[in-house]
Amino acid sequence: MENRNKNVINEIWSLIDSEKENLINFIKDVLKIPSETLGVGGNELEAQKFLESYFKNLGLEVDMFLPTDIKNIQEHPGWWPGDTYENRPNIVATWKGNGKGRSLIVNGHIDTVEAGPVEKWDTPPYSAIVKDGRLYARGAADMKGAVGASAALIGLLKKNKFSVCGDLIFESVVAEELGWLNGSLSCILRGYTADAALVPEPTDLRIGLGTKGNTFYRLVVPGVGTHQSMWWEGVSALDKLIKIKDILKKFQDIRYKECIDHDLYGLKAGYPIPVLVDDIYYLSVGSSNLFAVPNEATADFVVDALPGENMTEVTERFENFVKEESLKDDFLSKNKIKLEKLKFRPIHPTSVKSDLEIVNVIENGYKNVTGNDPLKYGFESSCDAMIFNLYSSIPAIIFGPGKLEQAHRPNEYVEVEEVIDYIKILAYLIFNHCGLEKQ
């Protein structure tokens, strides 16, 4: 229950306001160090060393280890193979409590996607510049900004002689981007546990109670090639793909009716489309060198499943629907499409209960800081919360500054005031969940 002394949290909030510039400068320092996932491998080491030194100077217990240091981790059902982890350690910093409060894990991934073409950025991607109230850098939103903000708050509390009642465990993990998620799995298997976990992905300070399930598909549609000048003598694979795309949309419309009232992904949670099917993100058709009717088209897309649904049942229904509908086309009835699942980490739908103590505390913290009621919803993408909720008894809530649409794009940014609000709400959570006392 939230029955702590309000004078203490008010003192902490005043500290945050007075130290705003220093807090943002520390976040800038974190963002200036590249820590990219590179498809296979990554360069997170220098950023992790920076955090290791920082937490050691604060007097916290610091554990640096590679995901592959965990014995037999590759045999665990949550492990996804194919990446390498040399010089890619996790950092876990533990602020030990006095045993009088609940424990909390704050888990964030230090890795980002690559910066991409520098010429697409208005400012260098690792300059960490504040302009018009926005902090620009690769990782500002997803999610090194929140990692730096969380670490900065711990430093502020320690330097101002606060102590925690319950253990506060800060995890900076590698290998989250591109769906690996092995960094957080290794923290769980190393034995780190708590009463609850916070994963500060960019939710725009909405309270994320779930993650979608995703199945990645590749569709190959046949055609009949002939010279471009004799188009009518061929069968365009692109035209046939467009027909299949209509089938994807038709199944998505069926799923819309089924899921529109879903608590976490329906209209009330802010989703105009609860589940995606008609979402082709990669397309290959024809050749610029052949001048011919394309005789094959390839498209990749994702099929969603929501918390409470059986992902296998959803995908089987989908596959049967597409195959049956495609047979209504005379050409495709004789020239079958190929529909196959791509090799990608299984992404399962997960959720936590909305009446958990940690949810109530975050909700009240948001109200006290902003004066508004927060939206409870399901996070748009997968993240490390899925690993906690699938492979541990630790309920993981997703809550952080920034908008997901800023992730993975040039000129990525996070609003400075939203970062400060996040720090205040996190302080409120630590105060009421773990307990804070002045030494």
N, C-alpha and C positions, 0 to 999 in steps of 0.2 A: 504493500500500500504506500501511496505517496504522502507520507506524514512527516517528512523531514523539515528541518527549520528553513523557512523561506528566506530568512536573512542571509543564509549561506549562499543559496543559489543566486540571489540578487547581487551579492558581493562578487560572485564568479562572473556574472553577466557584465558587471561594471568593469571588471578586469579585462574581459574580452573586448569591450568597447575601447578601453584606454590603450590596449595593446594591438589594436586592429592592424596598424601598419606593419608591426613586427610579425604578426601572424601571417599576413599576406606575403611578406618578404621571405619567410621560411618556405611557404608553399612554392614561391617562385624558384627558390634554390632547388627544390625537389624536381620541379618541371624542367629546369635547365639541363638536367642530366638525361641524355637519351637512354631509353630502356625498352627497346623494341623487340617484339617477337618477329622472327625473320622467316616464317614458314616452317623451317626446321632449325632449331637453335634460337638464340636470342642474346642480347647484350645488356641484361639487367644488372650485371655485377656491380658496376660503379654506383648506381643508385642504391643498391642494397648495402654497400659498404658505407655510404653516406648515412643511411638510417641506423646501421649497426653502431657507428661511432656516436651518433646523436643519443641513442638510447643508453649506451654504456655510460656516457657522460652524465646522464640523468640518474644513474644508479640502478637502472632496471636490469633484471636478468635477461640476457640476450642469447638466443640460440640461432646459429646460422648452419643450415644443412641443405644438401641437395635432395630433391624429391627421390632420387634413386638411392639415397642412403638408407631408406627404409627397407628392411629385409622383406623379400618376397612381394614387394608392392606390385610388381608386374603381373602377379597372379590374382590380384584383387579385381572383382568385377567392375569396379569403378575406374580402373586404370585404362587409359587410352594410349596405345603404342604408336611409335613413329617419330616422336620428337627426341631431341638430345638435350642433356642438362649440364654439361660441363660448364663451370663458371656461371651457373644460374641458380644461386642458392635462395631459399626462403629465409626470411628474417622473422623470428618470433620474439617479441619483447614482453616480458611478464612483470606487471606491477602487482606485487603480492599484497593481499589484504590481510586484515587481522582476524578474519573468520566470522565477522559479524554481518556480512552482507552477501548478496548474490553475485555470482561471477558472470562476466561478459567477455565475449570475443568480438573484437572489431577486425574484420577481415577485408582486405583490399588487394587487388592485383596491381603490382608495380609495372607490369609490362603493358605496352601500347602496340597498336599497329604501326607500321612504318609511316614516316612523315609524308611520303609521296613526293611528287615533283615540287621542289622549293619555289619555282616560279608561280605556282598556284596560290602561294601564301602572300598576303599583304605584308606580313612581318615574318622574320625567320621563325621556323616552327619550334625552336628551342630557346628563343629569346625571352619568353615569359613576360610579355609586355601588358601593362594595364592601359586600356584606352576606352574612354567613355563608359567607365564602370564595368568593363569586361576584361577578364584575364585571358589572354590568348596564348596558347601553346598546344603542341601535341600532348594529349593526355589531360588537358585542363578539365574536360568533362568526364572522360572515360579513361581511368578514374583516379589518376595520380593527384588531381586537385583535392579529391576527398581523402586520399591516403595522406597527403601532406597536411591537410587541415586537421585530421584526426591526431596525427603525431604532434602537431603544433599545440593542440589543446592539452595533451598529456604533459608536454613540456611546461606549459603555462601553469598547470595545476601543481606540478612537482616543484617548480621554482618558487611558487608562492606558498609553500609549506602545507599543502594538502596531502592527506593520506586516504587511501581507499579502504573500505571495510571488506568488500568482496574482491576477489582477484579480477584484474583487468588485463586481458591478453590481446596484444596488438599483433596481427599477422600481416606481413607484406609478402605476398606470394607471387611466384613466377608462373608463366605458361598458362594464362587464362584465355588470352585472345586466340582466335581461330578454333575455339572449341576444345582445347586440350584439358583444362580444368584439373591437371594433375598436381599443381602446387598445393591447392587446398586439401585434396585427398591425402597428400603426404602429411600435412599438419594433423589431420584427424588420426591417421594411423601412427603418428609419432606420440599420440596420447594426449594432445591438447583438447580439453573439453571445458564446457561451461554451461551455465543454466540457459543461456541464449546467445545468439550471434547476430551481429549487425553487419550487413554487406552494403557499403555506401556507393553502389552503382548510381549513375545519374537518373534519378526518378523525378527530378524537379520538385523535390521535397514532398512527393506523394509516398504513401506507405505501401510498399510492395509485399503482398502476402502470397504470391505464387509465381511460378514460371511456366511457360508453355512447353509442351512436347513438340518436337519437330522431327519429321522424316524427310530426308533429302532424296530427290528423285532426278533421274535422267530419262528423258523421253526422246526416242529416235523415230522419226516419221519418214516413211519412204516416198519416193516420187519416181517419175520416169524422165530422164534427161534427154534433151535434144537441142539442136542449135537454137540460139536465142531468136533468130529470125523466123523460126518455125515453131513458135511458142505453143500453138494449138495442137501440135503433134505430140507434145509431152504432157506430163502431169507434174505440176509444181509441188514439190515437198513443202514449200512455204505456204501455199494455199491450203494444203492438208493440215499443216500445223495450226493454221488459224482456226480451222474447224475443231481441232483438239483443244485449242485454247478456249473456245466457246464451251466445250464440255467441262473444262476445269472451272469456268465461271458458273456453269449450271450446278456443279457439285458444291461450289462455294455458296451459292444461293440456298441450297438445301441446308447446308451447315449453318448458315446465317439464322434461319428460322429455328434451328435446334438450340442455338447458343446465345441468342440475342439477350436473354435474361440471365446469363451467367453472372454470378456475384462479382467475379474478378475481371471478366473480359467482355461483359455485355455493355449495353448503352449506358447504364447507370455508372459504370466504371470508366466511361469516357471513350469507349471503343466504337467507332462507326462500323467496323468490320471485326467481329469477334475472332474468327478463324480465317487464315489465309490458305488458299489453294491456287488461285489465279494470280501467281506472283513470280512469273518467269524472270530470273535475274541473269541468266546467261543464254545466248542464242547463237547458233552457228548454222548458216545455210548458204549453199552455193559457193562459187569461187569467182573472184574478180578476173581470173586468168582464162576461164573456160568459155565465157560468153554463151552459157547454156542454161536451159531450164534446170533448176536445182533438183537433183535426184535424191537428196537426203537433207533433213533438217534435224538439228539436235537442240534440245532446250532443257535447262536445269531449273528446278523450282522446289518449293518446300510445302509440305502439308502439315498443318497444325493439329494438335490435340490439346485439350484443356484439362486442368485439374479436375479430377472426378471422372474422367473418361479413360477407357482402356485404349492405349495407343495402337495396339495390334488390331483391335476390332475396327478402329477408325481407318487404318491404312488398308485393311482387307476390303472393307466396304468401298473405299475409294478406287482401289485397283480394279475391282469387279465392275464398278460403275463406268470407268473410263473404257475398259475393254468392250463392254456390252454396247455402250453408246457409239464407239468407233466403228463397230460392225454394221451400223446403219448406213454408213457410207459405202457405196458400191465398190470403189477402188480399195478402200481400207479393209473391206471384208475379205478381199482376195490377197491383199498385201498388208500384212499385219504390222501394227506399230510394235515397238519394243519399249517396255516400261520397266525400269530397274531402279532399285535403291542404290544410292551412292554410298561408298564406304566413308562413313563419318561417325564421330562419337554418337552413341545413342543419347538423345536428348529427351528425357522423360518429363511429363507434366508433374509438378509438385505444388503443394500449398501448405500453409500453416493456419491454425485457427485464429479467427479475428479477435477472440476474447483473451488472448494470451496477455500476461502481465506486461511484457515488454511492449506490446502493441499499444496498450492503454497508456503507458508512460510516454511513448513517442507522440501519441495523439495529443496528450495533455501538454507536452512540451511544445509542440507545434502551435497549439492554441495560445499558450502563454507568450510565445515569442512573436507570433505574427498577428494574433487576434482573430484568426480564421480557423475553420474546421478543415483538417486535411482530408484528401481523397484517399480511400483505400482501394487498391486495384491490383491487377496482376501485371508484373513486369513484362515489357514487350518482348524481351529476348531471353536467352538462357544466360546463366551466370553461375558463380560459385555457390550461390544459395542452393542450387539443385543438389550439389554434392553433399552439403550439410544435411539437407532434408531427406536425401535418399540413403546415405551411408553413415549417419550418426543419429544420436538421440537429441542433438542440439537443434532447436528450432531457429531458423535463420530468417530474418526480416531484411528486406531490401529498402534502403532509404538513404538518399544522398543528394547533393547539389548537382545542378546541371541537367541539360536536356539530352536524351539519347540521340536525338536527330543531329546533335553537334558532333557525335562520335564518328571517327574514321573519315573525316572530311577536312579539306583545307580550311584554315582560319578557325579551327576549333576553339571554343571559348566557354567560360563559365562566368556567370554574373557574380561580381565580388560580394554584393550584399547578400546573395543567396548562400555563398560560402560562409559568411559570418553568421547568418541565421542557422545554418547547419551546425556550426561549432557550438552555438548556444544551445541548440536542441540536444546535441550529443552530450554537452555538459549536464543538462537537465536529466538525461537518461542515466549517465554515470552516477549522478547525485542521488537519484531516486531508486535506481536498480542495484547498483553496487554499494552505494553509500560513500560520502565524502566527509572527512573531518579535518579541521584545522589543527595542525600539530602545535 
